[in-house]
């Protein structure tokens, strides 16, 4: 009986958290801050002021956020679709892959020369904050009508560079340092993860589309269950083959964006709901890992603030900007892509991996990553509508539904 009451309290807490996450989308209409920032900060405050709340185990957090990102990336890929992706595929590949590396390199140099970290710690922190985040980018841009191809490029970049950042971080941690041999290990491991993930995504996504289009099920309610099971299957297969499961599900989502089935709208609604639920779950559990006392230290928030500013207004424009030269985007579209590279759940997830790395004071490094993410989501994210208006990319027609 006592166990039943404990379980009931757990369900009560989870339901309140879920409702709070959903209501945060309403709050953003008044305070103009993305829901992700509200959920992250609220969870971090709650774990400090509610005695019965405890920081969840890191392994559990990683698994919850991983599953959430799987559905966020798949739904994001479906929202882009193969037709939209073709219009910006080259630029997405360059910015998503090369852009992640040059961003990490630029931030690493800053962290070493200015913040004072050794090269290995600087590389790990830089790798954590280099990727843009699909949960935040899809959420923020999903509420806007963006003219031109800049929105497609941003969404495609956030889907492509997360697997890049995750693979790079895993390779750096397994290498255990920076040396000639370690760099060769990183390059080999990275190439393996990207190649296998892409192959599984293309083959698995094509088979999934054929499966959905040609194999009917007796009940329409079973249609979303089929895609959910297949998405998890693709992630698992790619991971077991030492590939990037995240890249696999994103590519599969892009291919599924062109699926022809009478139940297409039902599939889109279910996966959109799963992605929204994943966003809530990811930022709430990540917020529970944040220690406000650590963030309050000057050697955490000052470097975090410096890295956030340099990353947003120096590193990304100067190093990623030239990669957009052949994109065909107008100047205002290029500036929007460069200034709206939002950080979020993936950088914090990568920051959690720092706690397991062989570096000095990993808690401080994790705190720096969290400060960078909070500033990016709260400041950059809230400025996206203003950027769209100033750069004349906002759709002049009011009241239109989002593109996906």
C-alpha positions in Angstrom: 0.0 0.0 0.0 2.8 2.4 0.9 4.4 1.6 -2.5 1.1 2.5 -4.2 1.1 5.9 -2.5 4.7 6.5 -3.5 3.9 5.7 -7.1 0.8 8.0 -7.0 3.0 10.8 -5.7 5.4 10.2 -8.6 2.6 10.2 -11.1 1.3 13.5 -9.6 4.7 15.1 -9.9 5.2 13.9 -13.5 1.7 15.1 -14.5 2.4 18.5 -12.9 5.7 18.8 -14.7 4.1 17.9 -18.0 1.3 20.4 -17.6 3.9 23.0 -16.6 5.9 22.3 -19.7 2.8 22.6 -21.9 1.7 25.9 -20.2 5.2 27.3 -20.7 4.3 27.6 -24.4 1.5 30.0 -23.3 3.8 32.0 -21.1 6.1 32.6 -24.0 3.4 34.7 -25.6 3.8 37.2 -22.8 7.5 37.1 -21.9 8.9 36.3 -25.4 11.3 33.7 -24.0 11.4 30.2 -25.7 9.7 27.5 -23.6 13.0 25.6 -23.4 14.5 28.4 -21.3 11.5 28.5 -18.9 11.5 24.7 -18.4 15.3 24.5 -17.9 15.3 27.3 -15.3 12.2 26.2 -13.6 13.5 22.6 -13.1 16.9 24.0 -11.9 15.1 26.1 -9.3 12.7 23.4 -8.3 15.4 20.9 -7.5 17.0 23.5 -5.1 13.8 24.6 -3.3 11.8 21.3 -3.1 13.5 19.0 -0.5 12.0 15.8 -1.9 13.4 16.4 -5.4 16.8 15.0 -6.1 19.2 15.3 -9.0 18.5 12.2 -11.3 21.4 9.8 -12.1 23.4 11.0 -15.0 22.9 7.7 -16.9 19.2 8.0 -16.6 19.3 11.6 -17.8 21.4 10.6 -20.8 18.9 7.9 -21.8 15.8 10.1 -21.4 17.4 12.9 -23.4 18.6 10.4 -26.1 15.1 9.0 -26.6 13.7 12.6 -26.7 16.2 13.6 -29.3 15.4 10.6 -31.4 11.8 11.7 -31.8 12.7 15.4 -32.1 15.2 14.6 -35.0 12.8 12.3 -36.8 9.9 14.7 -36.6 12.2 17.5 -37.7 13.4 15.5 -40.7 9.8 14.8 -41.6 9.0 18.5 -41.4 11.9 19.4 -43.8 11.2 16.6 -46.3 13.3 15.6 -49.2 12.0 18.4 -51.5 12.9 21.2 -49.1 16.2 19.5 -48.2 17.3 19.3 -51.9 17.1 23.1 -52.2 19.7 23.5 -49.5 21.4 20.1 -49.2 24.9 21.3 -50.1 24.9 24.2 -47.7 23.4 22.0 -44.9 26.1 19.5 -45.4 28.9 22.1 -45.4 27.6 24.1 -42.5 26.4 21.1 -40.5 29.7 19.2 -40.8 32.5 21.7 -41.6 30.8 24.4 -39.6 30.7 22.3 -36.5 34.4 21.6 -36.7 35.4 25.3 -37.3 33.1 26.5 -34.6 34.6 24.0 -32.1 38.1 25.0 -33.2 37.4 28.7 -32.8 35.8 28.3 -29.4 38.6 26.0 -28.2 41.3 28.6 -29.1 39.3 31.2 -27.1 38.9 28.9 -24.1 42.6 28.1 -24.1 44.0 31.5 -24.6 41.4 33.6 -22.7 39.6 31.4 -20.3 42.9 29.5 -19.4 41.8 25.9 -20.0 44.3 23.3 -21.1 43.9 22.3 -24.8 42.0 19.0 -24.0 39.5 20.7 -21.7 39.1 23.6 -24.1 38.4 21.2 -27.0 35.8 19.3 -24.9 33.9 22.5 -23.9 34.1 23.9 -27.4 32.8 20.6 -28.9 29.9 20.7 -26.4 28.7 24.2 -27.4 29.4 23.9 -31.1 26.2 22.2 -32.4 23.0 24.1 -32.8 20.0 22.3 -31.2 17.0 20.8 -33.0 14.7 20.9 -30.0 15.1 24.7 -29.7 15.5 25.5 -33.4 12.4 23.5 -34.5 10.4 24.9 -31.6 11.3 28.5 -32.2 11.1 28.5 -36.0 7.9 26.4 -35.9 6.2 29.4 -34.5 7.4 31.7 -37.2 6.8 32.1 -41.0 10.3 32.5 -42.4 10.7 33.7 -46.0 13.3 32.2 -48.3 15.5 29.2 -47.6 17.2 30.4 -44.4 14.7 28.5 -42.2 15.3 25.3 -44.0 19.0 25.7 -43.8 18.9 26.4 -40.0 16.6 23.4 -39.4 18.7 21.1 -41.6 21.9 22.3 -39.9 20.5 21.6 -36.4 19.5 18.1 -37.5 22.9 17.4 -39.3 25.3 18.9 -36.8 24.0 17.3 -33.7 25.2 13.8 -34.8 28.4 15.4 -35.8 28.9 17.0 -32.4 27.9 13.9 -30.5 30.2 11.7 -32.6 33.1 14.2 -32.1 32.6 14.4 -28.4 32.4 10.6 -28.0 35.6 10.3 -30.1 37.5 12.9 -28.0 36.5 11.3 -24.7 37.5 7.8 -25.8 40.8 9.2 -27.1 41.5 10.6 -23.6 43.6 13.5 -24.8 45.0 15.5 -27.7 48.0 14.0 -29.5 48.8 12.8 -33.0 47.6 9.3 -32.3 44.5 10.6 -30.5 43.6 12.8 -33.4 43.8 9.9 -35.9 41.5 7.9 -33.6 39.1 10.8 -33.5 39.1 11.1 -37.3 38.6 7.3 -37.8 35.8 7.0 -35.2 34.0 10.1 -36.5 34.1 8.8 -40.1 32.8 5.4 -39.0 29.9 6.9 -37.1 28.9 9.3 -39.8 29.2 6.7 -42.6 27.3 4.0 -40.8 24.6 6.4 -39.6 24.1 7.8 -43.1 23.9 4.4 -44.6 21.4 3.1 -42.0 19.3 6.2 -42.4 19.1 6.0 -46.2 18.4 2.3 -46.3 16.2 2.2 -43.2 14.3 5.3 -44.2 13.6 3.9 -47.7 12.5 0.6 -46.3 10.3 2.3 -43.7 8.6 4.4 -46.4 7.9 1.3 -48.5 6.6 -0.5 -45.4 4.2 2.3 -44.6 3.0 2.8 -48.2 2.6 -0.9 -49.2 1.8 -2.9 -46.1 -1.6 -1.9 -44.8 -2.6 -2.4 -41.1 -6.1 -3.4 -40.0 -6.5 -0.4 -37.7 -5.5 3.3 -38.4 -4.5 3.6 -34.7 -1.7 1.2 -35.4 -0.1 3.4 -38.1 1.9 5.7 -35.7 2.9 2.7 -33.6 4.6 1.2 -36.6 6.7 4.3 -37.3 7.5 4.7 -33.6 8.8 1.1 -33.4 10.8 1.5 -36.7 12.4 4.8 -35.6 13.7 3.2 -32.4 14.8 0.1 -34.4 16.8 2.3 -36.8 18.5 4.1 -33.9 19.4 0.9 -32.2 20.7 -0.8 -35.4 22.9 2.2 -36.3 24.3 2.4 -32.7 25.0 -1.3 -32.6 26.9 -1.0 -35.9 29.0 1.8 -34.3 27.3 4.5 -36.3 25.4 7.6 -35.3 21.8 6.6 -34.5 20.9 10.3 -34.4 22.0 10.8 -38.0 20.2 7.7 -39.0 16.8 8.8 -37.6 17.1 12.3 -39.0 17.8 11.0 -42.5 15.0 8.5 -42.2 12.7 11.3 -41.1 13.7 13.4 -44.2 12.8 10.4 -46.5 9.5 9.8 -44.6 8.6 13.5 -45.3 7.6 12.4 -48.8 5.6 9.3 -47.7 2.3 8.7 -49.5 -0.3 7.3 -47.2 -4.0 8.1 -46.3 -2.8 8.4 -42.7 -0.1 11.0 -43.3 -1.8 13.7 -41.2 -2.2 11.2 -38.3 1.4 10.3 -38.5 2.5 14.0 -38.5 0.3 14.8 -35.6 1.5 11.9 -33.5 5.2 12.6 -34.2 4.7 16.3 -33.6 3.2 15.4 -30.2 6.1 13.1 -29.4 8.6 15.8 -30.4 6.9 18.3 -28.1 6.8 15.8 -25.3 10.5 15.1 -25.9 11.3 18.8 -25.7 9.5 19.0 -22.3 11.2 15.8 -21.0 14.7 16.8 -22.2 14.8 20.3 -20.7 13.1 19.3 -17.5 15.5 16.4 -16.7 18.5 18.5 -17.9 17.4 21.3 -15.6 17.3 18.9 -12.7 21.0 18.3 -13.2 21.9 22.0 -12.9 23.3 23.2 -9.6 22.5 26.9 -9.2 25.2 27.2 -6.5 27.8 26.2 -9.1 26.5 28.6 -11.7 26.8 31.4 -9.2 30.6 31.1 -9.0 32.5 33.8 -10.9 34.8 31.3 -12.5 31.7 29.6 -14.0 29.3 32.4 -15.1 32.0 34.8 -16.3 33.7 32.4 -18.7 30.2 31.1 -19.7 29.1 34.7 -20.5 32.3 35.3 -22.4 32.1 32.1 -24.5 28.4 32.7 -25.3 29.1 36.3 -26.6 32.2 35.3 -28.6 30.4 32.2 -30.0 27.4 34.2 -31.1 28.9 37.4 -32.5 32.5 36.5 -33.4 33.1 32.8 -34.0 29.9 31.9 -35.8 29.8 35.0 -38.1 33.6 34.9 -38.9 34.1 31.2 -39.3 30.8 29.8 -40.4 29.9 32.9 -42.5 32.3 32.1 -45.3 30.9 28.6 -45.6 27.6 30.2 -46.8 29.3 32.0 -49.7 28.0 29.5 -52.2 24.6 28.9 -50.6 22.7 31.2 -52.9 21.2 33.0 -49.9 20.6 36.7 -49.9 22.7 38.7 -47.4 19.8 39.1 -44.9 19.2 35.4 -45.1 22.8 34.6 -44.4 22.8 37.0 -41.4 19.7 35.3 -40.0 21.4 31.8 -40.2 24.5 33.1 -38.5 22.7 34.9 -35.7 20.0 32.3 -35.0 22.3 29.3 -34.3 20.6 28.4 -31.0 22.0 26.1 -28.4 19.9 23.8 -26.2 19.5 20.2 -25.1 22.3 18.7 -27.2 25.1 21.0 -25.8 23.9 20.3 -22.2 23.8 16.5 -23.0 27.4 16.8 -24.3 28.2 18.8 -21.2 27.1 15.9 -19.1 29.6 13.7 -20.8 32.3 16.1 -19.5 31.5 14.8 -16.0 32.9 11.4 -17.1 35.9 12.8 -18.9 39.5 12.8 -17.6 39.7 16.5 -17.0 40.2 18.8 -14.0 37.1 20.3 -12.3 34.5 18.8 -14.6 31.7 20.4 -12.6 33.0 23.8 -13.5 33.2 22.9 -17.2 29.6 21.6 -17.1 28.5 24.8 -15.5 30.2 26.9 -18.2 28.3 24.9 -20.9 25.0 25.4 -19.1 25.5 29.2 -18.8 26.2 29.3 -22.6 23.0 27.4 -23.3 20.8 29.4 -21.0 22.0 32.7 -22.5 21.6 31.3 -26.1 18.1 30.1 -25.5 16.9 33.0 -23.4 18.6 35.9 -25.3 19.1 34.6 -28.9 15.9 32.7 -28.9 13.8 35.6 -27.7 15.4 37.8 -30.4 14.4 35.6 -33.3 11.1 37.4 -34.1 12.9 40.7 -33.9 15.7 39.4 -36.2 13.1 38.3 -38.7 11.5 41.7 -38.8 14.7 43.7 -38.9 16.1 41.4 -41.7 12.7 41.6 -43.5 12.3 37.8 -43.5 9.1 37.7 -41.5 6.0 36.7 -43.5 3.9 39.8 -43.9 0.7 37.8 -43.9 -0.5 37.4 -40.3 -2.4 34.4 -39.0 -0.9 31.7 -41.2 -0.2 28.3 -39.7 3.4 27.3 -39.4 4.9 25.6 -42.4 4.9 22.2 -40.7 
